[in-house]
Amino acid sequence: MSMKYLAAYGLAAMTNPKPSKDDVSKILKSVGAKVDVEELDFVFNAIGGRDVSKLIAEGAVKLAANAGAAGGAPAGGAAPAAAAAKDAKATEKKEEKKPAPKVEEEEEEDGMLGLFG
């Protein structure tokens, strides 16, 4: 189900409590969106003439119920990230202890011609 149909349905419902397929199609066409009749029929069958505010409330309940299930994922990624940060700091310390090799600059006798070999 495409969100554009639901969004257009919600917009149409602002002025008409029971928007029609034609109302939704007009909104979509006004912004240059293509209307797939099969998808539009599917949306209207799924909505079943229910009030938009009730649909939004039902959706919010479903989102809240699923929000707790996804809460554990970021914590799992934090431990490997912390370990990688420790390794990076250890590597930095090792690199800091080594003195940088001294680079001697050659005098340019040929001017810019030295760039070509």
C-alpha positions as CSV (number, residue, x, y, z in Angstrom):
1,M,0.0,0.0,0.0
2,S,1.5,3.3,-1.0
3,M,1.5,6.2,1.5
4,K,0.6,8.7,-1.2
5,Y,-3.0,7.3,-1.2
6,L,-3.3,7.5,2.6
7,A,-1.9,11.0,2.6
8,A,-4.3,12.1,-0.1
9,Y,-7.2,10.4,1.7
10,G,-6.2,12.3,4.9
11,L,-6.1,15.6,3.0
12,A,-9.5,14.9,1.4
13,A,-10.9,14.0,4.8
14,M,-10.1,17.5,6.1
15,T,-13.0,18.9,4.0
16,N,-15.1,15.8,3.5
17,P,-15.5,13.3,6.3
18,K,-16.1,10.4,3.8
19,P,-13.8,11.1,0.8
20,S,-14.4,9.2,-2.4
21,K,-11.9,7.6,-4.7
22,D,-12.4,10.5,-7.1
23,D,-11.5,13.0,-4.3
24,V,-8.3,11.1,-3.6
25,S,-7.5,10.8,-7.4
26,K,-8.0,14.5,-7.9
27,I,-5.6,15.4,-5.1
28,L,-2.9,13.0,-6.4
29,K,-3.3,14.2,-10.0
30,S,-3.1,17.8,-8.9
31,V,0.5,17.2,-7.7
32,G,1.4,15.2,-10.8
33,A,1.3,11.7,-9.1
34,K,0.2,8.7,-11.1
35,V,-2.9,6.9,-9.8
36,D,-3.0,3.1,-9.9
37,V,-6.6,2.1,-9.7
38,E,-5.8,-1.3,-8.2
39,E,-3.8,0.3,-5.4
40,L,-6.5,2.9,-4.8
41,D,-9.1,0.2,-4.6
42,F,-6.9,-1.7,-2.1
43,V,-6.6,1.4,0.1
44,F,-10.3,2.0,0.1
45,N,-11.0,-1.7,0.9
46,A,-8.5,-1.5,3.8
47,I,-9.9,1.7,5.1
48,G,-13.5,0.5,4.9
49,G,-15.0,4.0,5.3
50,R,-13.6,4.5,8.8
51,D,-13.0,7.9,10.2
52,V,-9.5,9.2,9.7
53,S,-9.0,10.2,13.3
54,K,-9.9,6.7,14.4
55,L,-7.4,5.2,11.8
56,I,-4.7,7.5,13.2
57,A,-5.4,6.5,16.8
58,E,-5.4,2.8,15.8
59,G,-2.1,3.3,14.0
60,A,-0.5,5.1,17.0
61,V,-1.5,2.2,19.3
62,K,0.2,-0.3,16.9
63,L,3.3,1.9,16.7
64,A,3.5,2.1,20.4
65,A,3.2,-1.6,20.8
66,N,6.0,-2.3,18.4
67,A,8.3,0.5,19.6
68,G,9.4,-1.5,22.7
69,A,10.3,-4.5,20.5
70,A,12.9,-2.5,18.6
71,G,14.4,-0.7,21.6
72,G,17.1,-3.3,22.2
73,A,18.9,-3.0,18.8
74,P,21.0,0.2,19.5
75,A,22.4,-1.3,22.7
76,G,23.7,-4.3,20.9
77,G,25.7,-2.0,18.6
78,A,27.2,0.1,21.4
79,A,29.5,-2.6,22.8
80,P,31.4,-3.3,19.6
81,A,31.6,0.5,19.0
82,A,33.1,1.0,22.4
83,A,35.7,-1.8,21.8
84,A,36.6,-0.3,18.5
85,A,37.1,3.1,20.1
86,K,39.5,1.5,22.7
87,D,41.5,-0.2,20.0
88,A,41.7,3.1,18.1
89,K,43.0,4.9,21.2
90,A,45.6,2.2,21.8
91,T,46.8,2.4,18.3
92,E,47.1,6.2,18.6
93,K,49.2,5.9,21.7
94,K,51.5,3.5,20.0
95,E,51.9,5.8,17.0
96,E,52.6,8.8,19.3
97,K,55.5,7.0,20.9
98,K,57.3,6.5,17.7
99,P,59.2,9.5,16.5
100,A,58.4,10.7,13.0
101,P,61.1,10.0,10.5
102,K,63.0,13.1,9.5
103,V,62.4,14.1,5.9
104,E,65.1,16.0,4.2
105,E,64.1,18.4,1.5
106,E,66.0,18.4,-1.7
107,E,67.0,21.7,-3.1
108,E,65.4,22.6,-6.4
109,E,68.1,23.3,-8.8
110,D,66.0,23.0,-11.9
111,G,63.0,25.0,-10.6
112,M,59.7,23.5,-11.8
113,L,61.4,21.1,-14.2
114,G,62.0,18.7,-11.3
115,L,58.3,17.9,-11.3
116,F,58.6,15.9,-14.5
117,G,61.4,13.5,-13.6
